[in-house]
Amino acid sequence: MPLPPRERFLSCLHQRSADRPSVGNAVSAATVHLMDETGCPFPDAHLDPDVMVGLAASSHEILGYDTIAPVFSVQHEAAALGCEVDWGRRDLMPDVVGRKYARADEIAIPPDFLSDSACVVVLEALRKLRARYPDVALVGKVFGPWTLGYHLFGVEPFLMMTLDDPPQVRRILDTLKEVAVVFAAAQFEAGADAMTLADHATGDLVSGKMYEDFLQPVHCELARRIDGPIILHICGDTADRLGAISRTGFECFHFDSKVPAARAREIVRAEGLLDDGRFRITLMGNINNPETLLRGSPDDVRREVEECLRQDIEIIGPECAVPLTTPTENLQAITEAVEDR
Ligand SMILES: [Zn+2]
């Protein structure tokens, strides 16, 4: 008997035995084809809980994944913090217009942050999904303080500040981490089984040493304070910080194909095992978006899935938010390849 998807996903997330590895998405799996098939397009799917539910459910209903992850964009927190957000179009993700802050002491987290419509839509969608899909894993999403720093201060000014004024960067991270704590707690209460924490301290912009210096201590604190399993998402090449990431206490790391599955497994193995014999962190993701899922064939997808299976990647899925024109058959090929093993 196959396990129900939620049970399979949670077993794999916690490295317990399951009928097979899980297939799931930690970030958006929405495409224009899935919008057409469900009748639930962007930008409404960011703003209306019923449209969000309809599009998000396609990852389970159409792609066969064990997960439903209803937060497609990266801008809900920024909107609730008072940034002007352009919610985009059917084929364009939302973006912040301009930037809001120049200094740490300007950041103001409104006391009614969770009542802002940008947060309410996510919480409402999770409640509806929980009622409708008791056996499917629901993955919420919050943004870590590094990514929020990019959104609120602008990527370049924020990165310049890491060189010019490190104490100010620490104050910013210290303030913005509270957004993740509050929003994650609310999403768990609304029915999420696990929480993606996206914090883009990505290899080409941030060195491994910077990650350990600025962000790893904050991540350790978030792992302690957020009550529920966390999936850290950082795209790009993270090989030089994967060891540090595995020591944060997060349950899972959602990683990019720029780190080959064998390399990720080797790094995690080198960190040693926990007292109960599990690896320090579960691995998720790794199927390449721009070449394989967007432009490759189902057979190309299968070959990458087979390598993930050989490396015992616990949860297999797209490496990051999928490009909006990704063919459905390629996204389905991940599930088929894992089922056929
Ligand atoms: Zn990403």
Residues whose N, C-alpha, C, O or C-beta is under 5 A from the ligand:
A	BS01	ZN	C235 E319 C320 A321
